Amino acid sequence: MRLIRGLHNLRAQDRGCVATIGNFDGVHLGHRAVFRRLLQRGQALGLPATVITFEPQPMEYFQPDAAPARLTRLREKLAAIRADGIHRVMLLEFGPRLAAMPADAFIEQLLVQGLGVRFLLVGDDFRFGRNRGGDFRLLQAAGAQRGFEVENLHTITHGEERISSTRVREALARGELDQARHLLGRHYAMRGRVAHGDKRGRSIGFPTANLPLHRRVSPLSGVYAVTVRDLDGSRLPAARPAAWAEPWPALWPAVANVGHRPTVDGRDTRLEVHLLDFDGDLYGAHLEVAFRLKLRAEQRFASFEALKTQIARDAAAARAYLGIG
């Protein structure tokens, strides 16, 4: 997949494509249905499929303190888009220049002159350009004049409700991981490289891999039974724990905490993962942590000893849920 960072990095060979525009936070089943439709039209026209997205997301630029929790960091989103077979991503920096661009300039500079779009897939409530002056009808009129087709995204539902990033966030906030999985088409997961932490867990027999969240707000918090995948493929042993019943040897059973660590007066939000029956060095490893069951909310304990006792209970609960002795 080719990543194009800004209009100034467009090449002549990037002209001529089918495209869609959006935040695509979480890359849920609704987004993936859009990608399938885009790939179908691209195949019919003999053109590559291009996803146009923004960093930061527009809401994070206009109202950073009110912006919703990110489901996916940029790297996670790009990995998910790549996995769905998209050929190119046009990544636009959302800042003062893009926010001030009139809608007709957005169409001309990006869609017509920049990408040479032949087919565009957007929602009928899509708004763009300065003061949100552009809409679906403007795109249709421009397409009729400039030679590109515009198609409306049909609502993708789960049951009787629309699949959306908002619904995924709400499910995660409530600890309803199965509901989030149904909306995403996979377990909700976070990725990151293991960094040095306070090493308090090691002192009480529960060493943790610390993954920076790189998010202003986390979409979930608490203690979870999780599985861990080594994205580099070299840091976790190929052999799984003897009693590990999962059919995927590449996944490692673990228990994780997402939060501020109130018992030790933590201030930043962290993802800390204790890999069950693992003893090794993971600093610098690129891991994916998939959340399988919420065990409890984060809480403050009266003493470090009480915290240690609860962590042992959490580890036992994770073992029971994940099916290891």
N, C-alpha and C positions, 0 to 999 in steps of 0.2 A: 504494500500500500504506500502510495506517495503522499507525504505530508507537505502541504504548501503553506508556509507561514507568511501570510500577507500578500496583497496584490503585487507588491514589488518583486516577489519571487516567482511569479507566473512565467512560464516559458511558452514559446510558440506552440509546442506540442500539447500544452494543456488546454488549448482551445478546442471546443467541440465535445460536449458531454451531456449527460442527463444529471439532474441535481435535485437535492432537497435541502431545506434550511431549517435549523432549529438548535436548541440547546442539547437535546438528547442526553440529559442527565440520567444516569442509571442504565441506559440502553436496555429498556424493558421490552416486553413482548410487542407492545404497540410500535415502538421504534423499529423493531426487527421486521415487523410486517411491512412498514414503510420501505425498509431497505430491500426486502424481497421484491416489492412492486417496482422499485427503482431499477434493480438489476434486471428484471424482466423487460422493462422498456429499453434499457441500455442494450440488452442482447438483441432485441428486435431492430434497433436502430444502428447497431454496430458501434456503440459509443460507450466509453467508460462511465461508471457511476461515481458521482462526486457528492460528498456530504459537506455542506457549508455550516460551520459552527463558530462559536465565539469564546474568547477567553480574555478577561473574565466573562461570566454570564451577565447579560445586560442588567439584571436586578442587582447583581453584586456591584455594579458600577454606579447605578442611580441611587440605590438605598442599601449600602453595605451592611448597616446594622439590622436591617429588616429582611435581608436575603435569606431564603430557606437553606437548610443544611444541604451540603453537597452529598449526593449519593456516590458520585465517582469523581476522583481527581482527574485532571486532564490525561495523564498517562493511562489510567484505568479505562477511561472512556475511549481513547484511541485504540487500546488493545481490544476492547469489545467490538468496536466498529470494524477493525481489521478482521476479527474472527468471523464476522458476518459476510465477508467477501467483497466489501467496498473497495474500489480501486484507488480513490483519491479522497483526501480531506483538505478542504480549503479552510484554514484556521485564521480568523480575523480578530485582531486585537480590538476589544471594545473599550474605547476611550473617547476623549473629547472630539476627535476628528470624525470617527464613525458615528457617534451620537448626533453630530451636527449635520451629517450628510443628508441632503434632501432625498426623498424617495425616488424621484426620477433619476437622480445621479447614481443612486445605488443600483438601479436597474441597468443604466447605461454602462457605468464603469465596471461593475462586477459581473453582471449576468451576460451582457451583450459583448462588450469589448474585451473583458477579462477572460471569461470562461467560455464564451460562445455557446451558451446553454441552448439546447434544442428541445428539452422537456424539463419542466419544473414541477415538483410535487410539494405542495404546501397545504396547510390547514386553511379553511375558509375564515378562521378568526385570526390569521397571521397578520401582524402589523409590523411595519418597518419604516426606517427613515426618520428624519428629524420630526420630533413631536408625534411620532407614530402616524405620520401622514400617509403612508402607503398601506394598501390592503389587497385582498384577493382580486377585487374588481379592477384595480389599477394594473396589477400584474397581467390579468387576462387581456386588458386593452393593449398593454405594451407588447404582449406576446403576439397578438394579432397583427400589430404593426411591424414588429421586428423579427417575426418568423420563429417563435418558439411556442410550444404548447404548454399550457398550465392546467394541472389537474388537482382536484381537491382531495385531501387526505380524508378518507372515511374513518369514522370513529371505530377504534378497536376496543372491544369490551371483554370483560371477564365476568361471567354470569350476566347480570343486567347492568353492571357498572363499567364506566369508562376506565380503561387502563391509563394511568398517568403517573408521572414522577411524584406528584403530590400524594397519591394513594399509597405508593411504596413507602414514602417517608412516614406517613401516618401509621402504616402497619409496623414499621421498624420501631417507631416511638412507643407503640403499645406492646412491643415484644412479640408480635404475631409474625414469627419468622416463616411459618408455612404460608401465610397469606402473601408475604413479600416474595417468597419463592414462586408462587403461582403467577404473580404479576411480572416477575423478572424472567421466568423460565429457567432459573438456576438459583442456587443458594446465594444470599447476599454476601459479598466478600469485600475485604479491603486489602490493598497491597502496599508494601513498603520495604525499605532496607533496614535491617536490624542495626540500631544505634546503641551506644553506651547509655545506660541509665544509672539509677542510684545504687544498684546492686543490693538492695535490701532483701529482695526475694531470695537470693542465694544464701544470705545469712540465716534464713529460717528453713532451708531445705526445699524451697520452691523457686529456683532460678527462672527468670523470665526473659524472653526476647522482647525488646522494646521497639515498636514501630511508630515513628512520627506520623501523625495523622495528616498534616499539611491541609487542614481544613479549618475555617473560622469556627464552624459549628459541626459537631458530630451528629449524624442522623440517629445514632443509638447510644445507649449507655447502660452499664450494668455488668454482670458476670454471665458468661456464656460457655456452653460446650461448643467447641469449634473443631474444625480440621484444618491442617496447615499443609500447603503445597510449596515445594522448593522450586521457584520459577527458573533458577539457574541450573537446576538438575544435578548439583554436585555437592551440596552441603548437608542434606539429610541422607542417611544410609538407605540403600535400596531395600534392605531387609526391614520389614515392619515389626512392631512388637509381637511377640509370640501369640498373644491372645487377641490381637486386633482383627476383628471380624469383617471390617469393610472390604469390599471387593477391589478397592483401588490401592495397591501398594504405595503409590506415589503420595498418598495423603497420610498425614501423621495426626493422631488424636491429641487434643489439647484442651486446656481451659483458659479463658481469656477474660480480662477486665478492660472495659472502656470507661474512662472517667477521670476525675480529679484526684483520686486517692486521698479522701478526707482524713483518714486515720493518721497519715503522715504529713498533713497540711499541704498537700500538693495543690498547685495553682493551675498548671497547664493540663489539658486533656491528653491522655495517652492511651495507646493500645498496648497492653502488656500480655504476653502469651506464655504460659507454662506448658511445654510439650511433655506429655506423659511418657514415662519410661525412656527419656532421652537425656543423654549426658554428653554434651559436645559444645564446640564453639560455633556460634552462628553470627558473630559480628560481621556486618557487611552483606549478609545473605539477603537475597531478594525473595520475600515470602508473600504468599497469598493466604489470608485467613478467612475461611468460610464459616459463617455463623449458623449453627444448627439448632440450638435451643437456648432460650434465656433461662438462667437458673435463678437469678434474683437481681434486685436493684442494688446499686452501689450504696454503701452505708458507712458511717463512722463507728469505729469500735473503741471501747474504753481503754484498751491497751493493745500493744503489739502482739502480746501472747494470745489475746482473744481473736485478733486478726488471723494469726497463724492457725488457730483451731478452725476458724471458718474456711480458710483456704483449703485445708485438708478435707473438709466436708464438700466443698465445691468440686475438688478434684475427684472425690469419690462419686459425686452425682454425675459428673461428666463421664467417668468410666462406665457407670451403669447405663447412661443413655447411649453412649457410643458403642457399648457392647464389648468392653475389654475388662479383664480381671484385675 
